[in-house]
Amino acid sequence: MGRRRKPKILKEVTITGIADKGRAVGRHNEKVVFVEKAVPGDVVDVRVLKKKSGFDIGTSVHYHTYSPDRIEPFCAHFEECGGCSWENLGYPTQLIHKQKTVENAMMRIAKVDIDLLMPILPAVETTYYRNKMEYTFSNRRWLSQAEVDAGVPFEHRKALGFHKPGGFNKIVDINHCYLQPDPSNDIRNSIRDFAIAENISFYDIRDQKGLLRNLLIRITTTGEVMLIVSFFKNDEDEVKKILDFASEKFPQITSLFYVINGKRNDFIMDLEMILYKGNEFITEKLKEVEFKIGPKSFFQTNSKQAVALYDKIVEFADLQGTENVYDLYTGIGSIGLYIAKSCKHVVGIEEVAPAIEDAKVNAALNEIENVTFYAGDVKDILTDDFAETHGKPDVIITDPPRAGMHPKVVDMLLQLAAPKMVYVSCNPATQARDLFLLKDKYRVVKMQPVDMFPHTYHIENIALLELINE
Ligand SMILES: C[S@@+](CC[C@H](N)C(=O)[O-])C[C@H]1O[C@@H](n2cnc3c(N)ncnc32)[C@H](O)[C@@H]1O
């Protein structure tokens, strides 16, 4: 039998900052080390998990010094869950690191003067800010080291909660999550407890058996609740038992759906959503604009902060009522619909066709007529012919996914040469890359980081660009 290799330990690494994806970073003998479970200011011994040519990745195994910025996490699940990985830093410290993340990207990649970066806009609420949560059922609850060490036998290991980071089959049972407002915790716990009491089986991803798979809860600021329960098979009596229990115990549920997912993965958006009780949609309101949200619709997950973000976009765009605006990567058209009353016309482009259907429904719902929506890839749709048909844009709002814009889109933007551009991004690194590519024709006027997701490393940044007059 081969001998197990001794783990490599890097001694006394001082954590100096936060790198990409919120990873704590330090140096050991000049080599960069990314360290799990550490925060800036910690001095730690690191067990190396992966060795790469320019850096190591590891986890802290011993603390010589705890950072003075550390605070006691308020969530009992912090150690196991990993959902709010920055909860051990106070909110003001989180904001400092988010600001620095944007600053670094703009300085190093975009080569933009960081004096143009405004102080980050904090979140209106730092807990219970998400309107959508997804939970997973499992019959193999993740056990903490303390539980394993205690060796106490269990009646069962059924769980309803979140995936442990890095574990597709490790589900941390959740009793209280601080991310979604009431009645989210109550719905999740009650359904789990009812199913256990009724001996209804929980899904086992390895053995591919068990009935209950996933729970998706959406709650709007208008007080409507959508619940989607995903089952492995259509066991009619048991399915009915769960759905009747949920609808009787929670009259707040205005849309109750279920889905039968016999696949090996948990993805349900490609499956038929069956309405069991209530309405096909829930309605969210961002200021006076209403959005019908169906079971498959994408929507910004922090509604209150979406208003803060969109208000900043409006401020940056400084619309006078006469502009032709392109809203690229429009999703369900939410930015376009939010700004439509302030400009002449909005043209939205989005690759997900059902989202464009939602955008059209929502335009009609709000009696907004000065919008046109197109389904397709921006890089294919945004052409000279398109600009000829819809008129040259006075303002372009672009809100691409994390990967940023395709080089073809950047080239097209340079060609279209709209006088003003508002670039919204959830990834400062790719935004900075694109700003650099645009720099010969566009000057960055100002930038505003916005925090949409407290206790996580995620950060949104808005940049206002102005065409350089030749
Ligand atoms: C960050 S979201 C922004 C959504 C929307 N602007 C909002 O505020 O809710 C990015 C959107 O771009 C869409 N998308 C991603 N790649 C795309 C592409 N190549 N062409 C068009 N849309 C794309 C995604 O489906 C998603 O809806």
The ligand as a MOL file (V3000), in Angstrom:
LIG
                    3D

  0  0  0     0  0            999 V3000
M  V30 BEGIN CTAB
M  V30 COUNTS 27 29 0 0 0
M  V30 BEGIN ATOM
M  V30 1 C -26.3790 40.7750 -15.6480 0
M  V30 2 S -27.8190 40.2390 -16.4640 0 CHG=1
M  V30 3 C -28.6140 41.7640 -16.7030 0
M  V30 4 C -30.1030 41.7040 -16.8500 0
M  V30 5 C -30.8470 43.0060 -16.8240 0
M  V30 6 N -30.1420 44.0850 -17.4310 0
M  V30 7 C -31.2840 43.3650 -15.3980 0
M  V30 8 O -30.9250 44.4390 -14.8990 0
M  V30 9 O -32.0300 42.5860 -14.7910 0 CHG=-1
M  V30 10 C -27.1570 39.8020 -18.0210 0
M  V30 11 C -28.1770 39.3430 -19.0290 0
M  V30 12 O -27.5080 39.1120 -20.2580 0
M  V30 13 C -28.0580 37.9750 -20.9030 0
M  V30 14 N -27.0340 37.5110 -21.8600 0
M  V30 15 C -25.9200 36.7970 -21.6030 0
M  V30 16 N -25.1830 36.6390 -22.7040 0
M  V30 17 C -25.8420 37.2930 -23.7060 0
M  V30 18 C -25.5760 37.5060 -25.0830 0
M  V30 19 N -24.4690 37.0280 -25.6370 0
M  V30 20 N -26.4520 38.2240 -25.8000 0
M  V30 21 C -27.5750 38.7070 -25.2270 0
M  V30 22 N -27.8840 38.5440 -23.9210 0
M  V30 23 C -27.0340 37.8490 -23.1590 0
M  V30 24 C -28.3810 37.0540 -19.7620 0
M  V30 25 O -29.3530 36.1180 -20.1440 0
M  V30 26 C -28.8860 38.0420 -18.7020 0
M  V30 27 O -30.2570 38.2500 -18.8110 0
M  V30 END ATOM
M  V30 BEGIN BOND
M  V30 1 1 1 2
M  V30 2 1 2 3
M  V30 3 1 2 10
M  V30 4 1 3 4
M  V30 5 1 4 5
M  V30 6 1 5 6
M  V30 7 1 5 7
M  V30 8 2 7 8
M  V30 9 1 7 9
M  V30 10 1 10 11
M  V30 11 1 11 12
M  V30 12 1 11 26
M  V30 13 1 12 13
M  V30 14 1 13 14
M  V30 15 1 13 24
M  V30 16 1 14 15
M  V30 17 1 14 23
M  V30 18 2 15 16
M  V30 19 1 16 17
M  V30 20 1 17 18
M  V30 21 2 17 23
M  V30 22 1 18 19
M  V30 23 2 18 20
M  V30 24 1 20 21
M  V30 25 2 21 22
M  V30 26 1 22 23
M  V30 27 1 24 25
M  V30 28 1 24 26
M  V30 29 1 26 27
M  V30 END BOND
M  V30 END CTAB
M  END
